[in-house]
Amino acid sequence: MLEQGSISLAEEENKDDLTEFSYASGGHPGFHWIAYAIRHSTVIPQRDNANYKSKQRLAKSLYTVRYGLGHNLLRKAYSAHEFMEALTAFVHDYNVETDQVYDKTSGERMPDLHTYAQKHYRQRVYLSDLDDILTLVKNYGPSLVCKMLVAYGYASVGQRGADGTKTDGDDENESGSQYTEHEQEEMNS
């Protein structure tokens, strides 16, 4: 019988999987890019719209808030096929909407493309991002990958300081141009 406070063998293995996964996800940038896509389809446009309603922002978000996205993905977490079907459907809709917004705003971005792009556009999801998710699902199973992906997607960017204040990252301005950093990463690999 295990003493209170001791860790069972299953709990120890689970802790090892989580530690290993945390290191592995860092080696698969696609995991973080898809979490970025989830964040920019849920938390960011929702906050933008709330700030617009409270007059802290001049315009509503250019992107649709995908209410229920996290719950939909989590419902599919126990089957690799179902999870990947739900994720790829989301990625399809996300990339289509990203390209449509880019197309519809061509007039507004003409005077200062770089500044406009940094403030308004989000980055696309690439094939290599999906490949990274497939690799992680193969190595760690759909449940852990899905739950961590949703958690990362809904989390704020940055860290909290010792006093509890946010120290890094800015969810509002992290979107950048859809064709900058991520494309460079693709070209370098």
N, C-alpha and C positions, 0 to 999 in steps of 0.2 A: 504494500500500500504506500502511495506517495504521501509525503508530508505536506502540510499546508505551506504554500509558498514555493514549493519546488516545481520545476518545469517538466512536463511529460515529454516523452520522446517525440510525439507528434507535434507538440508545440515547439520543440527545439528545431525540428526539421522545417516547420513553417517559418520560423524566425530566420533560418539559414536561407530559405527561398526568397524571403523579402529582402534580406541583405544582398544576396546575389542579384536579384531583380533590380534593386536600386542602382547597382553598379552597371548592370547590363543595359538598362534603359538610357543611361548616359552615353553609351556607345551606339545607340540607335536614335539619331536625331529626329527621325520620322515620328517617333512616339511623341516627342515634344511639339513637333509641328502640328500633329493632329490634335493634341491637347489645345494648342493655340487656336486651331479652327473651331473646336468646341467652344472655347471661351469667347471667340469672336462671333459666335452664332447664338450665344445665350447671355452671358453675364454682361459683356461690353455693350451690345445694342440695347439691352434692357436698362442699363445704367444711363446710357445716352438719352433714351426716351424719357426716363424719370427726370433727368437734369433739364431736358427741354420743357417738360410740364412745369417744373419749378422755376423756369426762366433762368437757369444757370447755363443754358446752352441755346444757341440761336436756331438750331434745326434738329429735327428728329434724326435718328440713325438712318443711314442709307440702306441698312441691312435688316432683314426680318429676324425677329426674335424667335428662336426655335424652342418654344416652351415644350417641356416633356422629353427633350432629346436625351438627357441623362437617364431618365427612367426607362425610356425605350431601349437604350443600349444595355442597361443593367438587367432588364428582363431577358435579354439574349445572351447573357454572360456564361451560361453553362453549356453552350454548344458552339464549337468553333465555327461551324457553317452558318448558324443563325447570327452569331455575333458579327462575322465578316460580311454577311449580307446586309445587316443593318448599318454597319459602319460604311460600307461602300455606297449604299444608297445615300447616306448623309454626305459623304465626300462628293458624290455626283451633284447633289443639290447645292452644296456649298460652293463648288467651283463654278457651276452655272450662274448662281447668283452673283458671285464675285466678278465674273466676266460681264454680266449684264449691267452691273453698276458701273464698271469701267467704261463700257460702251455708252451708257446713258449720260455720263457726266463729262463727255469729251469737250463740250463747250466751256465748262467751268474750269477745267484743268489747263486750258491753253495758256493763259497768262504766266503761270508759274507752276509748271508740271511737278517739280520736285517737292515744293512745299505742299501743294494740293494733295499729292500722292501720299506724303507722310501723314497728313492729317485725316485722310478719308479712306484710303484703300487698305484692304487686308491681303495677306499673302495667300497664294493658292496652295493646295495640297498636291504633291507630286507622286509619281509611281514609286520612287524610292521610299517615300514615307509609308506607303502601304506595304512595301516589301519589308520594312523594319517591323511593322506590326505583325505581319505574318511570321517572321522569324521569332519574335517574342512569344506569340501564341504557340508556336511549335515547341519552344523551349520551356514555357511556364504555364501553358494552358490558357484557355479563353477567360476563365473567371478572374484570375489575378490581373491579367492584362487589361481587361475591360474595366474592372473596378478602379484600378490605378489610373487608367486613361481618363475616366470620368472625373475622378478626384482631382487630377492635375488640370483638367479642363475647366473645372468650376472654381479652382483656387485662384487667389490673387497672385500677381507677379511681385516678387521681391521678398524681403525678410522683415521681421520685426526686430527692433532694437531692444536693449535691456529694459528700457522704459515703456515698451509696448507700442512705440510708434513705428510706422513703416519706414524702412531705410533705403530700399532699392526698388527699382522698377516703377513703372507708371502704367497701369492698365489702360488709362485713357489714351496715351500716346505711343503705345508699343506696337501699333499695327504696322506702321511704315509702308513703304511702297510694296505693291504685290510683286514687283519684279526686281528686288534689290538683293538683299542678303541671302535669301533662300536660293535664288537662281545662281548666285555666285558659288554657293555651297555645292549645288548640282554640277556646275561646270568643273569644279575642282576635284570632284570624285571620279 
